Amino acid sequence: MEETKDENNEVKQKTESTQNESPVQEESPARRSLLWIFAGGYLVYTGYRLCEGIIKGTDDASKGFLIAGGIFIVIGAVLLIKAVRNLAKAGAEKASEQEAAARKMIEENAKKKMSISERAHLAENLADAEENETEEASEKGADSSAE
């Protein structure tokens, strides 16, 4: 008896932890891509600043700075490109998931059969709607004749 309670508690904890992790996992590709964009931008900026002395012809700059700056620029550009691709890919996947969910909802609603009570309420609503239309038509007729 106690073993089944322990197992049930473990299952509940696992499902709760899975539910709690889901929003974090959904947001992590976007956050990771943003971090990569910042890191890539910083590396490109740092690489440019290292190469700036050689480009301008400053005497205190060495070729080692040029090589290091070039490597930084290349790595930063790769990070930027991958981050943008990941963001575009994640956006496309999210849009396709939403579209699939919308299609599924439409199909479920189309296939849904009405119960007897729903049909009865529908018939009542139709009768009420017809009465309202006739009342509105008679009121409009009375208003137009009064003018």
N, C-alpha and C positions, 0 to 999 in steps of 0.2 A: 504494500500500500504506500509506504513512504518512498519506495523507489519510483513509482509512477508519478508521485507528486514532484520529486526531484527532476525527473525527466521532463515533466510539463513545464516546470519553472525554467529549465534550461532552454526549452523550445521557445518559450515566451521571451526570454532574454535575447535569444538569437534573432528573433523576428523584430524585436524592438530595436536592437542595434543595427539591423539591416535597414529598417525604416529610417533611423536617424542618420545613417551614412548616405542614403540615396541623394538628398539635396546637395551634399558636399561633392559627391561624385559627379553629379550633373554639372555643377559649376566649375569643377576643377580644370576641364580643358580650356575654358575661356580665361580663367585665372592664370593657368600655366602659359597660355599664349601671350597674355599681357606681360607676364614676367619676362618671357623670351623677347618680346618687343623692347622692353626697357633695357634688358641686358644687351641685346644686339645694338640698340641705339647708343648705349654707353660705350661699347667696344668700338663702334665706328667713330664716335667722337674722339675717344682716346687715341685711336690709331691715327686719325687726322692730326691731332695735336702733336703726336710724336713725329709725324712726317713733315709738319709745318716748317720746322727749322731747315730741313734740307731743301724743301721747295722754295723757300724765301732766300736761301743762300746764306744763312747765319753760319758763322765760323765755328761756333761751339757745338754744332750738331754733327753726329757721326752717322756712318752708314748702318750701324747697328740699330739706331732709332728708326731708320727708314725700313729696315727689314721687319722689326718688331711692329711698327705701325702698319705695315702692309698685312702682316699676319692678323693683327687685331681687326683691321678693316674687313678682311675676307671672312673671318669667323663671325663678326658682327652682322655682315650682310647675309650669311647663311642662316643665322638665327632669325633675322628679320623675315626672310623669305619663308622659312619653315613656319614661323608663327602666323604669318598672314594666311598661308595655305591651310593650316590647322583651323584657324578661325572660319575661313570660308567653308571648309569641309564640315565643321561642326554645325554651322548655320544651315547648310544644305541638308544634312541629316535630320536636324531638328524640324525643318520645314517639311521634309518627306514624312517624318513620323506624325506630325500634326495632320497632314493631308490624309494619311492612312487611317488615323483615328477618326477623322471627320467622315471618311467614306464608310468606315465600319459602323459608326453611329447612324448614318443615313440608312445603311442596309438593315440594321437591327430595327430601326423605327418602321421601315417599309414592311418588314416581315412580321412585325408585332401584330398579334391578333387581339381584337377587343373582347373583353369579357362581356357577359350578359348585362351586368350592372352598368358597365361603361356604355353599352349600346342603348340601354334605357335612358341614361342621362343624356346621351347624344340626341335621342329622339325628343326628350323634354326640352332641351336647349333649342332644337330646331322649331318646335312648336312655339316657344317663347319668342324666338326671333321673328317668326311669321306674324305673330300678334303685334310685335313692336313695329314692324314694317307697315302693317295696315293702319295702326294708330298714327304713325308719322305721316302716312299718305293722306289720311282724313284730316289731320291738323293742317297740312299744307294746303289742302283743298279749301278748308275753311278760311285760312289766312288769305289766299288768293281771291276768294269770293268777297271777303270783307273789304278788300282794297278797291 
